[in-house]
Amino acid sequence: MMAELPLALFTTLAPVAAGAFIALAVAFFTTKFSDEQLRKIDRMTTIPVVVLIVGFICAFFHLANPMHAFGVFAGVGSSPLSNELVAGCVFAVLAIVYWIVALAGKLGEGVRKGFSAVVAVMAVVFACFTGAAYMMGTIASWNTPMVPVAIVGFCLLGGVSLGVLVLALAGALEDAVAGSFKMAALVVAVVGLVLGIAGTAAQVMGVSGMSNALVDGADLVAGATAPMWVGVICLVVAAAAAFAALRNTKSAALAAVAPVVALVGVFACRMAFYAVQLSVGLYIG
């Protein structure tokens, strides 16, 4: 499990950061912000951008030789890992370009909505490909659609939590909540919570009926139960904290609790995922 720590950090930080752009897109479509608020939101968008970059940096530490990373592009279309990397790079480039152009004050209302919508859609695509990269025939315990379902859930719930923090720090959350953003954000967060918990629980618990010549799946599940439950509890707390922040819009400290707890919860779920790795090469059950 610890050997996969760099990837656990990547699949925690990057999807949550991507989800923040979904939350911001929802805010732009549901709220009329002032020019000053938009400038502050753009400056605070630095937070998810930094989280995204740190996530990608963590992924490189999983490679024995980081210089070989560019070789992954050779498998585009045939390798799930290559597809994930391409989707991630496309999203990262779009998100960073959006952020830079926004900081430069070059986004009109219509362009901002359109550009943010494209980034948001690509964030979902990135999350899907991140989960699909683990659906490989050689590892039976990971070869399930519940893996991308969970990643998309983490993206949505964690993203709303982080997006609410961005709006709170920009002093724009009160105006956003006065419109329809509150309900839209809650819907996205609840969908994310359900997908994240259901995907994680189904994938981890499904391993209990597997085994190979070296290990029994039930033993792996027993070892993964503690981090899984920590993750589930933290995800629920994060959703509750995000809801509380949307009700008490003047507390930036309260808004900061949700993304921090969400990141802890997603990381715990990811560690549970890596703890139930079971190779099909020795699979007998």
C-alpha positions as CSV (number, residue, x, y, z in Angstrom):
1,M,0.0,0.0,0.0
2,M,2.8,2.5,0.9
3,A,4.6,1.7,-2.3
4,E,1.7,3.3,-4.1
5,L,1.8,6.5,-2.0
6,P,2.8,8.9,-4.9
7,L,-0.2,7.6,-7.0
8,A,-2.5,7.8,-4.0
9,L,-1.5,11.5,-3.6
10,F,-2.0,12.1,-7.3
11,T,-5.4,10.5,-7.4
12,T,-6.4,12.4,-4.3
13,L,-5.2,15.9,-5.2
14,A,-5.7,16.1,-9.0
15,P,-9.4,15.0,-9.1
16,V,-10.3,17.3,-6.2
17,A,-8.5,20.2,-7.8
18,A,-10.3,19.4,-11.1
19,G,-13.6,19.3,-9.3
20,A,-13.1,22.9,-8.0
21,F,-13.3,24.1,-11.6
22,I,-16.7,22.3,-11.9
23,A,-17.9,24.2,-8.8
24,L,-16.6,27.5,-10.2
25,A,-18.3,26.9,-13.5
26,V,-21.6,26.3,-11.7
27,A,-21.1,29.5,-9.7
28,F,-20.5,31.5,-12.9
29,F,-23.7,30.1,-14.5
30,T,-25.9,30.7,-11.4
31,T,-24.5,34.0,-10.1
32,K,-23.9,37.5,-11.4
33,F,-20.7,38.6,-9.8
34,S,-19.2,42.1,-9.8
35,D,-16.0,42.8,-11.6
36,E,-14.2,43.1,-8.3
37,Q,-15.5,39.8,-7.1
38,L,-14.5,38.1,-10.3
39,R,-10.9,39.5,-9.9
40,K,-10.8,38.1,-6.3
41,I,-12.2,34.8,-7.4
42,D,-9.6,34.5,-10.2
43,R,-6.8,35.3,-7.6
44,M,-8.2,32.6,-5.2
45,T,-8.4,30.1,-8.1
46,T,-4.6,29.9,-7.6
47,I,-5.4,27.5,-4.8
48,P,-6.9,24.6,-6.9
49,V,-4.2,25.3,-9.6
50,V,-1.5,24.8,-7.0
51,V,-3.2,21.6,-5.7
52,L,-3.5,20.3,-9.3
53,I,0.2,21.0,-10.0
54,V,1.3,19.3,-6.7
55,G,-0.8,16.3,-7.6
56,F,0.9,15.9,-11.0
57,I,4.3,16.3,-9.3
58,C,3.4,13.5,-6.9
59,A,2.7,11.2,-9.9
60,F,6.2,11.6,-11.2
61,F,7.7,10.2,-8.0
62,H,6.1,6.9,-8.8
63,L,8.4,6.5,-11.8
64,A,11.8,4.8,-11.4
65,N,13.1,7.3,-14.0
66,P,10.9,10.4,-14.4
67,M,12.5,11.1,-17.7
68,H,10.7,8.1,-19.2
69,A,7.3,9.7,-18.5
70,F,7.1,11.0,-22.1
71,G,7.2,7.4,-23.3
72,V,3.7,6.9,-21.9
73,F,2.3,9.0,-24.8
74,A,3.3,6.1,-27.2
75,G,0.4,4.1,-25.9
76,V,-2.4,6.6,-26.5
77,G,-5.6,4.8,-27.6
78,S,-4.4,1.4,-26.5
79,S,-3.1,2.0,-23.0
80,P,-5.5,3.2,-20.2
81,L,-2.5,4.8,-18.5
82,S,-1.6,6.7,-21.6
83,N,-5.2,7.8,-22.1
84,E,-5.3,9.0,-18.5
85,L,-2.1,11.0,-18.9
86,V,-3.4,12.7,-22.1
87,A,-6.7,13.5,-20.5
88,G,-4.9,14.9,-17.5
89,C,-2.5,17.0,-19.6
90,V,-5.4,18.4,-21.7
91,F,-7.3,19.3,-18.6
92,A,-4.3,20.8,-16.8
93,V,-3.4,23.0,-19.8
94,L,-7.0,24.2,-20.2
95,A,-7.3,24.9,-16.5
96,I,-4.1,26.8,-16.3
97,V,-4.7,28.8,-19.5
98,Y,-8.2,29.7,-18.2
99,W,-6.6,30.8,-14.9
100,I,-3.9,32.9,-16.6
101,V,-6.3,34.6,-19.0
102,A,-8.7,35.3,-16.2
103,L,-6.0,36.9,-14.1
104,A,-5.1,39.0,-17.0
105,G,-8.7,40.3,-17.1
106,K,-9.4,39.1,-20.6
107,L,-12.5,37.1,-19.9
108,G,-15.9,38.7,-20.7
109,E,-19.0,37.3,-19.1
110,G,-19.9,35.1,-22.1
111,V,-16.3,33.9,-22.7
112,R,-15.9,33.2,-19.0
113,K,-19.0,31.0,-18.9
114,G,-18.0,29.1,-22.1
115,F,-14.4,28.6,-21.1
116,S,-15.2,27.5,-17.6
117,A,-17.8,25.1,-19.0
118,V,-15.2,23.5,-21.2
119,V,-12.8,23.2,-18.3
120,A,-15.5,21.7,-16.2
121,V,-16.4,19.1,-18.8
122,M,-12.8,18.2,-19.2
123,A,-12.5,17.8,-15.4
124,V,-15.1,15.1,-15.5
125,V,-13.5,13.4,-18.4
126,F,-10.1,13.5,-16.6
127,A,-11.7,12.0,-13.5
128,C,-13.3,9.2,-15.6
129,F,-10.0,8.4,-17.3
130,T,-8.1,8.5,-14.0
131,G,-10.3,5.7,-12.6
132,A,-10.5,3.8,-15.9
133,A,-6.6,3.6,-15.9
134,Y,-6.9,1.0,-13.1
135,M,-9.4,-1.2,-14.9
136,M,-6.8,-3.7,-16.1
137,G,-7.2,-7.5,-16.6
138,T,-4.0,-8.3,-14.8
139,I,-5.3,-7.0,-11.4
140,A,-8.6,-8.6,-10.8
141,S,-9.4,-6.6,-7.7
142,W,-9.2,-3.3,-9.6
143,N,-10.9,-4.4,-12.8
144,T,-14.4,-2.9,-12.0
145,P,-16.3,0.2,-13.2
146,M,-16.7,1.1,-9.5
147,V,-13.2,2.5,-9.6
148,P,-13.9,5.4,-12.0
149,V,-17.3,5.8,-10.3
150,A,-15.5,6.5,-7.0
151,I,-13.0,8.9,-8.6
152,V,-15.7,10.9,-10.2
153,G,-17.4,11.1,-6.8
154,F,-14.3,12.3,-5.2
155,C,-13.9,14.9,-7.9
156,L,-17.4,16.3,-7.4
157,L,-17.6,16.3,-3.6
158,G,-14.0,17.5,-3.1
159,G,-14.4,19.9,-5.9
160,V,-17.5,21.6,-4.4
161,S,-15.7,21.8,-1.0
162,L,-12.7,23.5,-2.6
163,G,-14.8,25.7,-4.8
164,V,-16.8,26.9,-1.8
165,L,-13.5,27.9,-0.1
166,V,-12.4,29.8,-3.2
167,L,-15.6,31.8,-3.3
168,A,-15.5,32.4,0.5
169,L,-11.9,33.7,0.4
170,A,-12.9,35.9,-2.5
171,G,-15.8,37.4,-0.5
172,A,-18.2,36.2,-3.1
173,L,-19.9,33.2,-1.4
174,E,-22.7,35.2,0.1
175,D,-23.8,36.5,-3.3
176,A,-23.5,33.1,-4.8
177,V,-25.7,31.5,-2.1
178,A,-28.3,34.2,-2.6
179,G,-28.9,32.8,-6.0
180,S,-29.3,29.2,-7.2
181,F,-25.7,28.2,-6.6
182,K,-26.4,26.8,-3.1
183,M,-28.9,24.2,-4.4
184,A,-26.8,23.4,-7.4
185,A,-23.7,22.9,-5.2
186,L,-25.5,20.8,-2.8
187,V,-26.8,18.5,-5.6
188,V,-23.3,18.1,-7.0
189,A,-21.9,17.4,-3.5
190,V,-24.5,14.8,-2.7
191,V,-24.0,13.1,-6.0
192,G,-20.3,13.1,-5.3
193,L,-20.8,11.7,-1.8
194,V,-23.0,8.9,-3.0
195,L,-20.7,7.9,-5.9
196,G,-17.5,8.2,-3.8
197,I,-18.8,6.0,-1.0
198,A,-20.7,3.5,-3.2
199,G,-17.8,3.1,-5.6
200,T,-15.2,2.6,-2.8
201,A,-17.3,0.3,-0.7
202,A,-18.4,-1.9,-3.7
203,Q,-14.8,-2.2,-5.0
204,V,-13.1,-2.9,-1.7
205,M,-15.7,-5.3,-0.4
206,G,-16.0,-7.1,-3.7
207,V,-12.4,-8.3,-3.2
208,S,-13.4,-10.5,-0.3
209,G,-14.5,-13.3,-2.6
210,M,-11.2,-13.4,-4.5
211,S,-8.0,-15.2,-3.8
212,N,-4.7,-16.2,-5.4
213,A,-1.9,-18.6,-4.5
214,L,-0.3,-16.1,-2.2
215,V,-3.1,-14.3,-0.4
216,D,-6.8,-14.5,0.3
217,G,-9.0,-11.5,-0.7
218,A,-10.8,-11.5,2.7
219,D,-7.5,-10.9,4.4
220,L,-6.8,-7.9,2.1
221,V,-10.2,-6.5,2.8
222,A,-9.7,-6.9,6.6
223,G,-6.6,-4.8,6.3
224,A,-8.3,-2.2,4.1
225,T,-11.4,-1.8,6.3
226,A,-10.0,0.8,8.7
227,P,-8.8,3.3,6.1
228,M,-12.0,2.7,4.1
229,W,-14.2,3.6,7.1
230,V,-12.0,6.6,7.9
231,G,-12.5,7.7,4.3
232,V,-16.2,7.2,4.4
233,I,-16.6,9.1,7.6
234,C,-14.4,12.0,6.4
235,L,-16.4,12.2,3.2
236,V,-19.7,12.5,5.1
237,V,-18.1,15.2,7.4
238,A,-16.8,17.1,4.4
239,A,-20.3,17.1,2.8
240,A,-21.8,18.3,6.1
241,A,-19.0,21.0,6.4
242,A,-19.7,22.2,2.9
243,F,-23.4,22.5,3.7
244,A,-22.6,24.4,6.9
245,A,-20.3,26.8,4.9
246,L,-23.1,27.4,2.4
247,R,-25.4,28.4,5.3
248,N,-22.8,30.5,7.2
249,T,-21.2,32.4,4.3
250,K,-19.3,34.8,6.4
251,S,-17.0,32.2,7.9
252,A,-13.9,31.5,5.7
253,A,-12.6,29.2,8.5
254,L,-15.7,27.0,8.3
255,A,-15.3,26.9,4.5
256,A,-11.7,25.7,4.9
257,V,-12.8,22.7,6.9
258,A,-14.7,21.0,4.1
259,P,-11.8,20.7,1.5
260,V,-9.3,19.7,4.2
261,V,-11.5,16.9,5.5
262,A,-12.5,15.9,2.0
263,L,-8.8,15.5,1.0
264,V,-8.2,13.4,4.1
265,G,-11.2,11.2,3.2
266,V,-10.3,10.8,-0.4
267,F,-6.7,9.9,0.5
268,A,-7.9,7.3,3.0
269,C,-10.2,5.7,0.4
270,R,-7.4,5.6,-2.1
271,M,-5.1,3.9,0.4
272,A,-7.9,1.3,1.0
273,F,-8.0,0.8,-2.8
274,Y,-4.3,0.2,-3.1
275,A,-4.4,-2.2,-0.1
276,V,-6.6,-4.7,-2.0
277,Q,-4.4,-5.1,-5.0
278,L,-4.7,-8.8,-6.1
279,S,-2.9,-10.0,-9.2
280,V,-4.8,-12.1,-11.7
281,G,-1.7,-14.0,-12.6
282,L,-2.0,-16.0,-9.5
283,Y,-5.8,-15.7,-9.2
284,I,-7.6,-18.9,-8.3
285,G,-10.9,-17.9,-7.0
